[in-house]
Amino acid sequence: MTKLFEPAACQVDLRTGAMSAATGAYQKRFRDLAGLYADEAAFSAMRENWNDTVVYEVSEFRPNERSGDLIFGTTRMLPGKVGDEYFVTRGHIHRQSDRPEIYYGQKGSGLMLLESPEGEVRIVAIDARTVCYVPPCWIHRSVNIGGEELVMLFCYPADSGQDYDCIAKAGGMRVRIVDDGEGGWKQVDNSSWRKRDAATIAALYGLEKKEKSA
């Protein structure tokens, strides 16, 4: 007989972004984000005051990592910029790339920056009470473009996994989100971005795995 997991309820504190009954949590401090921003001199100058500051943190509820279950949790990110570039998360694509993800904005103003393996770019605004759907096979990164903390709920299939290296190996994401000087934001090209070769694109789509199992 299959053993059922117990139902659960988790309360989200919008002030701190923390979630009760979480099974795990992690933090990213300013120093952990070295290499993500274009203005390395500005990043170095900020380290004196920001080095140990938690820029974003995640609380999650992870029952297991088997197919058919869900992982969910909250992300809380501080407002801020390095030079004129808004604070971002590291970003990832799912290791099982055909797995989608849902984000629900609870507080603040943010963007979901998405990139296809070939380099197509999409940007979705996430404000309070906005649901953002990240389809399968899209690399994605959160950006806080507001003046207050960004708090989002996320949910994805338990067997998805994360691949963070796909962004670093390409020299970052194809575009950066910067202050437009008029109280808003704009996207600018990332001069360090490198187009992926055919084999890398196939791997990000999971085509190699499908061919081996065929």
C-alpha positions as CSV (number, residue, x, y, z in Angstrom):
1,M,0.0,0.0,0.0
2,T,1.3,3.5,-0.9
3,K,2.1,5.6,2.1
4,L,0.5,9.1,1.9
5,F,2.3,12.2,2.9
6,E,0.6,14.4,5.5
7,P,-1.0,17.7,4.2
8,A,0.6,20.9,5.4
9,A,-0.1,24.6,5.7
10,C,2.6,27.3,5.7
11,Q,2.2,30.9,6.7
12,V,4.1,33.6,4.9
13,D,5.4,36.7,6.8
14,L,5.4,39.5,4.2
15,R,7.6,41.6,6.4
16,T,10.5,39.1,6.4
17,G,9.6,36.8,3.5
18,A,9.9,33.8,5.8
19,M,7.6,30.8,5.5
20,S,6.6,28.8,8.5
21,A,7.0,25.0,8.5
22,A,9.8,25.3,5.9
23,T,11.9,22.2,5.5
24,G,14.9,24.2,4.2
25,A,16.3,27.6,3.6
26,Y,19.3,29.3,2.1
27,Q,20.7,32.8,1.8
28,K,22.8,34.7,-0.8
29,R,25.0,37.4,0.6
30,F,26.4,40.3,-1.4
31,R,29.8,38.7,-1.6
32,D,28.2,35.5,-3.1
33,L,27.1,37.5,-6.2
34,A,30.5,38.5,-7.5
35,G,30.6,38.2,-11.3
36,L,26.9,38.8,-11.9
37,Y,27.1,42.5,-12.6
38,A,28.6,44.5,-15.4
39,D,30.2,47.2,-13.3
40,E,32.8,45.3,-11.4
41,A,34.3,48.5,-9.9
42,A,31.0,49.5,-8.4
43,F,30.6,46.0,-7.0
44,S,34.1,46.1,-5.4
45,A,33.3,49.6,-3.9
46,M,30.1,48.3,-2.4
47,R,31.7,45.3,-0.7
48,E,33.0,47.3,2.2
49,N,29.4,48.1,3.4
50,W,27.5,45.3,1.7
51,N,29.8,42.3,1.9
52,D,27.8,40.3,4.6
53,T,24.4,41.6,3.7
54,V,21.8,39.0,2.7
55,V,20.6,40.2,-0.7
56,Y,18.1,37.4,-1.1
57,E,17.0,34.4,0.8
58,V,14.7,31.4,0.1
59,S,12.5,29.4,2.4
60,E,11.1,26.2,0.9
61,F,8.9,23.2,1.6
62,R,10.4,20.1,0.0
63,P,8.4,16.9,0.8
64,N,10.7,14.8,-1.5
65,E,12.2,15.0,-5.0
66,R,10.1,12.3,-6.7
67,S,8.0,12.8,-9.8
68,G,4.5,13.7,-9.1
69,D,5.1,16.0,-6.1
70,L,5.7,19.7,-5.7
71,I,8.3,21.9,-4.1
72,F,7.2,25.4,-3.1
73,G,8.5,28.3,-1.1
74,T,9.2,32.0,-0.9
75,T,12.0,34.3,-2.2
76,R,12.7,37.6,-0.5
77,M,15.1,40.1,-2.2
78,L,16.4,43.5,-1.1
79,P,16.1,46.5,-3.3
80,G,19.3,48.0,-4.7
81,K,21.6,48.4,-7.7
82,V,25.2,47.8,-8.6
83,G,26.1,50.8,-10.6
84,D,22.9,51.2,-12.6
85,E,22.0,47.5,-12.7
86,Y,19.2,46.3,-10.4
87,F,19.8,43.4,-8.0
88,V,19.2,40.0,-9.5
89,T,19.2,36.4,-8.4
90,R,21.7,33.9,-9.8
91,G,19.1,32.4,-12.1
92,H,18.8,28.9,-13.5
93,I,17.2,26.5,-15.9
94,H,15.7,23.3,-14.6
95,R,17.9,20.3,-14.8
96,Q,14.9,18.4,-16.1
97,S,14.3,21.3,-18.6
98,D,10.8,20.3,-19.5
99,R,9.6,21.3,-16.0
100,P,7.7,24.6,-15.6
101,E,7.5,26.9,-12.6
102,I,5.0,29.4,-11.2
103,Y,5.9,32.6,-9.3
104,Y,3.3,34.7,-7.4
105,G,4.2,38.2,-6.5
106,Q,3.3,39.0,-2.9
107,K,5.1,42.3,-2.2
108,G,7.1,44.8,-4.2
109,S,7.9,45.2,-7.9
110,G,10.0,42.9,-9.9
111,L,10.7,41.3,-13.2
112,M,11.2,37.7,-14.4
113,L,14.0,37.8,-17.0
114,L,13.8,34.8,-19.3
115,E,16.1,33.5,-22.0
116,S,15.7,30.5,-24.3
117,P,18.7,28.2,-24.9
118,E,19.1,29.9,-28.3
119,G,19.1,33.4,-26.7
120,E,15.6,34.7,-27.2
121,V,14.6,37.1,-24.4
122,R,11.3,37.6,-22.6
123,I,10.6,39.8,-19.7
124,V,7.5,39.5,-17.4
125,A,6.6,42.0,-14.8
126,I,5.8,40.6,-11.3
127,D,3.9,42.9,-8.9
128,A,1.8,42.0,-5.9
129,R,-0.9,39.6,-6.8
130,T,0.7,38.8,-10.2
131,V,1.1,35.2,-11.3
132,C,4.1,34.5,-13.6
133,Y,4.2,31.3,-15.6
134,V,7.7,30.2,-16.5
135,P,7.3,27.6,-19.3
136,P,9.6,24.5,-19.7
137,C,13.1,25.1,-21.2
138,W,13.4,28.8,-20.2
139,I,16.4,30.0,-18.2
140,H,15.0,32.5,-15.7
141,R,16.3,35.1,-13.2
142,S,14.4,37.4,-10.8
143,V,15.1,41.1,-10.7
144,N,14.0,43.6,-8.0
145,I,13.2,46.9,-9.8
146,G,11.3,48.5,-6.9
147,G,12.2,50.6,-3.8
148,E,11.1,47.9,-1.3
149,E,11.7,44.2,-0.8
150,L,10.4,41.8,-3.4
151,V,8.6,38.8,-2.0
152,M,7.4,36.0,-4.3
153,L,6.0,32.5,-3.8
154,F,7.3,29.9,-6.2
155,C,6.2,26.3,-7.0
156,Y,7.7,23.7,-9.3
157,P,7.7,19.9,-9.9
158,A,9.8,18.1,-7.2
159,D,12.0,16.3,-9.7
160,S,13.0,19.5,-11.6
161,G,16.4,20.2,-10.2
162,Q,18.4,23.3,-11.0
163,D,21.3,24.1,-13.4
164,Y,23.0,27.4,-12.4
165,D,26.1,27.0,-14.6
166,C,24.2,27.5,-17.9
167,I,24.2,31.2,-17.3
168,A,27.9,31.6,-16.2
169,K,29.1,29.5,-19.1
170,A,27.4,31.9,-21.5
171,G,29.0,35.0,-19.9
172,G,25.7,35.9,-18.1
173,M,22.2,36.3,-19.5
174,R,21.8,38.0,-22.9
175,V,20.5,41.3,-21.5
176,R,20.8,43.2,-18.2
177,I,18.1,45.2,-16.5
178,V,19.3,48.8,-15.6
179,D,17.9,52.0,-14.3
180,D,16.6,54.1,-17.3
181,G,17.3,57.4,-15.4
182,E,13.6,58.3,-15.4
183,G,12.4,56.2,-12.5
184,G,12.0,53.1,-14.5
185,W,14.0,50.3,-16.1
186,K,15.3,49.3,-19.5
187,Q,17.1,46.3,-20.9
188,V,20.6,46.6,-22.4
189,D,22.7,44.1,-24.2
190,N,25.2,42.1,-22.2
191,S,28.5,42.5,-24.1
192,S,29.9,39.4,-22.3
193,W,27.2,37.1,-23.5
194,R,28.2,34.3,-25.9
195,K,25.9,32.4,-28.1
196,R,25.6,28.7,-27.2
197,D,26.7,26.0,-29.7
198,A,24.3,23.4,-31.1
199,A,25.4,20.7,-28.6
200,T,24.9,22.9,-25.6
201,I,21.5,24.0,-26.8
202,A,20.5,20.3,-27.3
203,A,21.7,19.5,-23.8
204,L,19.7,22.4,-22.3
205,Y,16.6,21.0,-24.1
206,G,17.3,17.6,-22.7
207,L,17.6,16.1,-26.2
208,E,20.8,14.2,-25.4
209,K,19.0,12.3,-22.6
210,K,16.0,11.5,-24.9
211,E,18.3,10.2,-27.6
212,K,20.2,7.9,-25.2
213,S,17.0,6.5,-23.8
214,A,15.4,5.9,-27.2
